[in-house]
Amino acid sequence: MMLASILLLIAPKIDLDVVYAKVGTDELKMDVYYPEKPLRKPTPAVLVIHGGAWVSGKRQDVAITAKALADRGFIAASVSYRLAPKSKWPAMLDDCQTAVRYLRANSAKMGIDKARLGAIGYSAGGHLSLFLGARETRDPKPAEFGAESSRVQAVANFFGPTDLTLESDYPKNLDPVFQMVLGKPRAQAATEIKDASPLYFVTKSTAPTFIYQGLADPLVNPNQSRILEKKFKEVGVVYSATYLEGVGHDVPVSNKAAVDAHQKAVEWLVTHLK
């Protein structure tokens, strides 16, 4: 009993099911993990975004990452967002941008340094995290927390798609997914596809970005990370890229290089947000 009490005292505080916005009758929620030892006060925060091809997944899938970030002194918020086919692009981006604005609007109450926000995401979540580093809120007068910026100051992207216009970079069996997300067949969605490609929003003011890419990824061609890296070089974005031989669309815990790369991503956020 005493040991359990001690463990409870040192465990990070977690606020579950925090409602950050409502869309119609839907409540959008996040889980917020608070560090035992903050990097600084007020504390930098990181939005943690799950994957699932924009059609599946849940914020609980990235709980381990959120806890790891809290262990390194961040306030970490794992976020839910609307999914296809019920919701179409750009609902997913709108929700993640709203979540960032929520953190800034509530920064005093939550102990967050609103000038030091980051994002980390996997697959579709990596794609959305790239947008947070490169693109301000689409609507100049959003209904939720409109006085706040949705741009973050550092990004960690794990095998996120960067240019959806390159049809040859994606297996054909993903075409139905793209149609569900975009609301129309790929052949009819040129405008939507470009709008959903973070590569086209990269400028010299894009946030410093960490790239992780498995070279055996069957879903997101490694070329997607290479063209992002090329664009960063062209415009002068600070970045770091890690490519791993034999690694697919995941971060296998059995692969030391992959685990080390994930730790490098966390340290990247520490470096750029501390």
RAGI-V784148 format. One record per pair of residues at least 6 apart in sequence whose ideal C-beta (glycine too) atoms are under 6 Angstrom apart, sorted by the first residue. I is the first residue (numbers start at 0). J is the second residue. D is the distance in Angstrom with one decimal. If there is no record, write none. Layout:
i=I j=J d=D
i=I j=J d=D
//
This chain:
i=11 j=32 d=5.3
i=11 j=33 d=5.8
i=11 j=35 d=6.0
i=11 j=69 d=4.4
i=12 j=33 d=4.2
i=13 j=32 d=5.3
i=14 j=31 d=4.4
i=15 j=30 d=5.1
i=16 j=28 d=5.1
i=17 j=29 d=5.1
i=17 j=31 d=5.6
i=18 j=26 d=4.9
i=18 j=28 d=5.6
i=19 j=27 d=5.6
i=19 j=29 d=5.4
i=19 j=98 d=5.3
i=19 j=101 d=4.1
i=20 j=27 d=4.5
i=20 j=97 d=4.9
i=20 j=143 d=5.1
i=27 j=79 d=6.0
i=27 j=94 d=5.7
i=28 j=79 d=5.2
i=29 j=76 d=4.7
i=29 j=78 d=4.5
i=30 j=58 d=5.9
i=30 j=77 d=4.9
i=31 j=76 d=4.9
i=32 j=65 d=4.6
i=32 j=69 d=4.1
i=32 j=75 d=4.4
i=33 j=74 d=5.8
i=34 j=69 d=4.6
i=34 j=72 d=4.9
i=36 j=72 d=5.8
i=37 j=72 d=5.2
i=38 j=72 d=3.5
i=38 j=273 d=5.2
i=41 j=110 d=5.5
i=41 j=111 d=5.8
i=41 j=112 d=4.0
i=42 j=74 d=5.0
i=42 j=110 d=5.4
i=43 j=73 d=5.6
i=43 j=112 d=5.5
i=43 j=115 d=3.8
i=43 j=272 d=4.0
i=44 j=74 d=4.2
i=44 j=102 d=5.5
i=44 j=111 d=4.6
i=44 j=116 d=5.4
i=45 j=68 d=5.2
i=45 j=73 d=4.9
i=45 j=75 d=5.2
i=45 j=117 d=4.4
i=45 j=119 d=5.9
i=45 j=268 d=6.0
i=46 j=76 d=5.4
i=46 j=78 d=5.8
i=46 j=98 d=5.9
i=46 j=118 d=4.6
i=47 j=61 d=4.7
i=47 j=64 d=5.3
i=47 j=65 d=4.9
i=47 j=75 d=5.6
i=47 j=77 d=4.4
i=47 j=119 d=5.6
i=48 j=120 d=3.5
i=48 j=124 d=3.4
i=48 j=127 d=5.1
i=48 j=128 d=5.5
i=49 j=56 d=4.3
i=49 j=58 d=5.8
i=49 j=60 d=4.5
i=49 j=61 d=4.9
i=49 j=124 d=5.1
i=50 j=56 d=5.5
i=50 j=121 d=4.2
i=50 j=122 d=3.1
i=50 j=123 d=4.8
i=50 j=124 d=4.7
i=51 j=123 d=5.9
i=52 j=123 d=5.5
i=52 j=176 d=5.1
i=53 j=83 d=5.4
i=53 j=91 d=5.5
i=53 j=123 d=4.7
i=53 j=180 d=4.7
i=54 j=82 d=5.5
i=54 j=83 d=4.8
i=54 j=179 d=5.9
i=58 j=77 d=4.1
i=58 j=78 d=5.7
i=58 j=79 d=4.6
i=61 j=77 d=5.0
i=65 j=75 d=4.0
i=65 j=77 d=4.6
i=68 j=75 d=3.9
i=69 j=75 d=5.2
i=71 j=265 d=5.7
i=71 j=269 d=5.8
i=74 j=111 d=5.7
i=78 j=98 d=4.7
i=80 j=91 d=4.9
i=80 j=94 d=3.7
i=80 j=95 d=5.7
i=81 j=90 d=4.4
i=81 j=94 d=5.6
i=83 j=179 d=4.4
i=83 j=180 d=4.4
i=84 j=179 d=4.1
i=87 j=182 d=4.2
i=88 j=180 d=5.3
i=88 j=181 d=5.5
i=88 j=195 d=5.1
i=92 j=130 d=5.4
i=95 j=127 d=4.9
i=96 j=136 d=5.0
i=96 j=149 d=3.6
i=97 j=143 d=5.0
i=99 j=149 d=4.4
i=100 j=144 d=3.8
i=100 j=147 d=4.1
i=100 j=149 d=5.3
i=101 j=144 d=5.8
i=102 j=111 d=5.7
i=103 j=113 d=4.3
i=103 j=147 d=4.0
i=104 j=144 d=4.0
i=104 j=147 d=5.2
i=106 j=113 d=4.1
i=115 j=152 d=6.0
i=115 j=272 d=4.5
i=116 j=151 d=4.7
i=116 j=152 d=6.0
i=117 j=151 d=5.3
i=117 j=153 d=4.1
i=117 j=268 d=4.8
i=117 j=272 d=5.2
i=118 j=128 d=3.9
i=118 j=131 d=4.5
i=118 j=151 d=4.7
i=118 j=154 d=5.3
i=119 j=155 d=4.0
i=120 j=127 d=5.6
i=120 j=128 d=3.6
i=121 j=157 d=4.5
i=122 j=158 d=5.8
i=125 j=156 d=4.1
i=125 j=157 d=4.9
i=125 j=159 d=2.4
i=126 j=159 d=3.9
i=126 j=160 d=4.9
i=128 j=154 d=5.1
i=128 j=156 d=5.6
i=129 j=156 d=5.3
i=129 j=159 d=5.8
i=129 j=197 d=3.9
i=130 j=197 d=5.0
i=131 j=151 d=4.7
i=132 j=151 d=5.6
i=132 j=154 d=3.9
i=132 j=205 d=5.5
i=132 j=206 d=3.4
i=132 j=208 d=5.9
i=133 j=197 d=5.7
i=133 j=200 d=4.4
i=133 j=201 d=5.3
i=133 j=205 d=4.5
i=134 j=200 d=4.4
i=135 j=150 d=5.5
i=136 j=149 d=4.5
i=151 j=206 d=5.7
i=152 j=206 d=5.5
i=153 j=206 d=5.5
i=153 j=207 d=5.2
i=153 j=268 d=5.3
i=153 j=271 d=3.8
i=153 j=272 d=5.3
i=154 j=206 d=5.1
i=154 j=208 d=4.4
i=155 j=209 d=4.4
i=155 j=264 d=4.0
i=155 j=267 d=6.0
i=156 j=210 d=5.6
i=157 j=211 d=4.6
i=158 j=212 d=5.6
i=158 j=216 d=5.7
i=158 j=219 d=5.0
i=158 j=248 d=5.7
i=160 j=219 d=5.4
i=160 j=223 d=5.6
i=161 j=197 d=5.6
i=161 j=198 d=4.6
i=161 j=223 d=4.7
i=161 j=227 d=4.4
i=162 j=196 d=4.7
i=162 j=198 d=4.4
i=162 j=226 d=6.0
i=163 j=192 d=4.6
i=163 j=195 d=5.5
i=163 j=196 d=4.8
i=164 j=192 d=5.4
i=164 j=193 d=5.8
i=164 j=196 d=5.9
i=168 j=220 d=3.9
i=168 j=222 d=5.5
i=168 j=223 d=5.7
i=174 j=185 d=5.9
i=177 j=185 d=5.4
i=178 j=184 d=5.4
i=181 j=188 d=4.5
i=181 j=191 d=4.5
i=193 j=199 d=5.9
i=198 j=230 d=5.9
i=201 j=230 d=5.0
i=202 j=234 d=5.9
i=203 j=234 d=4.6
i=203 j=235 d=4.9
i=205 j=236 d=4.7
i=207 j=237 d=4.0
i=207 j=271 d=4.9
i=208 j=238 d=4.8
i=209 j=239 d=5.1
i=209 j=264 d=4.8
i=209 j=267 d=4.1
i=210 j=224 d=5.2
i=210 j=240 d=4.1
i=211 j=241 d=5.3
i=211 j=260 d=5.4
i=212 j=221 d=5.2
i=212 j=224 d=3.9
i=212 j=242 d=5.1
i=213 j=243 d=5.3
i=213 j=246 d=3.2
i=213 j=247 d=5.1
i=214 j=221 d=5.2
i=214 j=242 d=5.5
i=214 j=244 d=5.3
i=215 j=245 d=5.4
i=215 j=246 d=5.9
i=215 j=247 d=5.0
i=216 j=247 d=5.4
i=216 j=248 d=4.8
i=218 j=248 d=4.7
i=228 j=240 d=5.1
i=231 j=238 d=4.6
i=241 j=260 d=4.5
i=243 j=256 d=5.5
i=243 j=257 d=5.9
i=246 j=257 d=5.7
i=250 j=257 d=5.0
i=250 j=261 d=5.4
i=251 j=257 d=5.2
//
